[in-house]
Amino acid sequence: MSGDWKIAAVVLAAGASRRLGRPKQEVVLGGETLVERAVRVAVEAGLSPVLVVIRAGGDSGRSLQRLGALVVWNDRADEGMAASIRLGVEAARALEVTGAVVMTCDQVAVTAEHLLALCAEPERVTASEYSGRKGVPAYFPAASFAELLQLEGDAGARQLLRASATVRNEAVALDVDTEEDVAKAERWLAGLPML
């Protein structure tokens, strides 16, 4: 990544994990929690600052701070994903970044290389493409922050990605929403077929 660009990561980790029945952020895979893994991958990609949006009243955020992340508390997490996106993007904008990669904490197959590919052209919105759709992680230049700050509900930024460029990566489709997904992720980390 060019030294002229200051690209943040906004890690969304304030979800209620209703389908899993326990906080997915705290699921441990390969010796680290899912949110710690997301922060590590963002740091490995050279994204800075790494902003992690977590549910107010939950994890203290100390482990994330030790990893170099800035913690953003979301006291409106029950409103849906848009509240976390708005908080993370507002924090990134205040830090005068060139752009931001918005990512979730539960896509275990995301790599630093994939995040870097999303940022290859810092003037354009670039989404991940998998399972026949566009989604996160996705890169947004600062010029698109105003649109992100208008999001509401739980739909995320999907409508803003319709006309975006893409980086295809089918592995990114693996996310942790259920106990079955946890088992698939464990198999993936072990290099075994996910079944």
C-alpha positions in Angstrom: 0.0 0.0 0.0 1.4 3.4 -0.9 2.6 5.6 1.9 0.4 8.4 0.6 -2.7 6.5 1.6 -4.1 6.2 5.2 -6.6 3.4 5.0 -8.5 2.4 8.2 -10.2 -0.9 9.0 -13.6 -0.8 10.6 -14.3 -4.2 12.2 -17.9 -4.7 13.0 -18.2 -6.8 16.2 -21.3 -5.5 18.0 -23.8 -8.1 16.8 -26.1 -10.0 19.1 -25.1 -13.4 17.7 -28.7 -14.6 18.0 -28.4 -17.6 15.7 -25.2 -18.8 17.4 -26.7 -18.3 20.9 -23.4 -17.0 22.3 -21.2 -14.0 21.4 -19.5 -14.9 18.2 -16.9 -12.3 18.8 -15.6 -14.4 21.7 -15.5 -17.8 19.8 -11.9 -19.0 19.9 -10.4 -20.5 16.8 -6.7 -21.3 16.5 -6.0 -19.8 19.8 -7.6 -16.4 19.2 -11.1 -15.0 19.3 -12.8 -14.2 16.1 -12.6 -10.4 16.7 -8.9 -10.8 17.6 -8.3 -12.7 14.4 -10.0 -9.9 12.3 -7.9 -7.2 14.0 -4.7 -9.3 13.4 -5.5 -9.7 9.7 -6.2 -6.0 9.3 -3.0 -5.1 11.0 -1.1 -7.6 8.8 -2.6 -5.8 5.8 -1.1 -2.5 7.0 -4.5 -0.9 7.6 -4.3 1.8 10.2 -6.1 2.7 12.4 -7.9 -0.5 13.1 -11.3 0.5 14.6 -13.3 -2.2 16.3 -17.0 -1.4 17.0 -18.1 -3.5 19.9 -21.3 -3.7 22.0 -21.4 -1.3 24.9 -21.3 -3.2 28.2 -19.7 -6.2 26.7 -16.0 -7.1 26.4 -13.8 -4.4 27.9 -11.8 -4.2 24.7 -8.4 -4.5 26.5 -7.3 -7.5 24.4 -8.1 -5.5 21.2 -6.2 -2.5 22.4 -3.2 -4.7 23.1 -3.4 -5.8 19.5 -3.2 -2.1 18.4 -6.9 -1.5 17.8 -9.0 1.5 18.8 -12.3 0.4 20.4 -15.5 2.2 19.5 -18.4 1.5 21.8 -21.8 1.0 20.3 -24.7 1.7 22.7 -27.2 1.4 19.8 -26.1 -2.1 18.7 -29.7 -3.4 18.8 -30.6 -1.0 16.0 -28.7 -3.2 13.6 -25.5 -3.3 11.6 -25.9 0.2 10.2 -25.4 1.7 13.7 -22.0 0.0 13.9 -21.0 1.1 10.4 -22.0 4.7 11.1 -19.9 4.8 14.4 -16.9 3.1 12.8 -17.0 5.4 9.7 -17.5 8.5 11.8 -14.4 7.6 13.9 -12.4 6.9 10.7 -13.5 10.2 9.2 -12.5 12.1 12.3 -9.0 10.6 11.9 -8.8 12.0 8.3 -8.3 8.7 6.5 -8.2 8.2 2.7 -10.7 5.4 3.0 -11.8 2.4 5.1 -12.2 -1.3 4.7 -15.5 -2.3 6.4 -15.3 -5.9 7.6 -17.0 -8.2 10.0 -15.4 -10.3 12.7 -16.9 -13.6 11.6 -15.4 -14.2 8.2 -12.5 -16.4 9.2 -11.0 -17.0 5.8 -10.3 -13.3 5.1 -6.6 -12.7 4.6 -4.3 -9.7 4.6 -3.8 -10.2 0.9 -7.5 -10.0 0.2 -7.8 -6.8 2.2 -4.9 -5.3 0.2 -6.5 -6.3 -3.1 -9.7 -4.4 -2.0 -7.6 -1.2 -1.5 -5.7 -1.5 -4.8 -7.5 1.5 -6.3 -8.1 3.8 -3.3 -10.5 6.1 -5.3 -13.1 3.5 -5.9 -15.5 1.4 -3.9 -14.5 -2.2 -4.1 -16.5 -5.2 -2.6 -15.7 -8.8 -2.1 -17.5 -11.1 -4.5 -18.6 -14.6 -3.3 -21.6 -16.9 -3.6 -22.8 -14.8 -6.5 -23.1 -11.6 -4.6 -21.1 -8.5 -3.5 -20.5 -8.0 0.2 -18.0 -7.3 2.9 -15.2 -6.9 3.4 -15.5 -3.9 1.2 -13.3 -0.8 0.7 -14.9 2.7 0.7 -13.0 5.8 -0.2 -13.5 8.8 2.1 -15.7 10.4 -0.6 -18.3 7.7 0.0 -18.4 8.2 3.8 -21.4 10.5 3.7 -23.5 7.8 2.1 -22.4 5.3 4.8 -23.3 7.7 7.5 -26.9 7.7 6.2 -27.4 3.9 6.6 -30.1 2.6 8.9 -31.3 -0.8 10.1 -29.6 -4.1 9.6 -29.1 -4.2 5.9 -25.5 -2.9 6.0 -24.0 -1.3 3.0 -25.2 -3.8 0.4 -27.1 -1.1 -1.7 -23.9 1.0 -1.9 -22.0 -2.0 -3.4 -24.3 -2.6 -6.4 -22.1 -0.7 -8.9 -18.8 -1.4 -7.1 -15.7 -3.0 -8.4 -15.1 -6.5 -6.9 -12.4 -8.9 -5.8 -13.6 -12.4 -6.1 -12.8 -14.8 -3.3 -15.2 -17.7 -2.6 -13.4 -18.5 0.7 -14.8 -15.3 2.2 -18.3 -16.9 2.1 -17.3 -18.9 5.2 -18.7 -16.9 8.2 -19.7 -18.0 11.6 -23.4 -17.7 12.4 -24.2 -21.2 13.9 -22.4 -23.9 15.8 -22.2 -25.8 12.4 -20.3 -22.9 11.0 -17.9 -23.0 14.0 -17.2 -26.6 13.1 -16.7 -25.7 9.5 -14.3 -23.0 10.4 -12.3 -25.3 12.7 -12.0 -27.8 9.8 -11.0 -25.0 7.4 -8.2 -23.9 9.9 -7.0 -27.5 10.1 -6.8 -27.7 6.3 -9.6 -30.3 6.2 -12.6 -30.3 3.9 -15.5 -28.3 5.4 -18.1 -30.9 4.3 
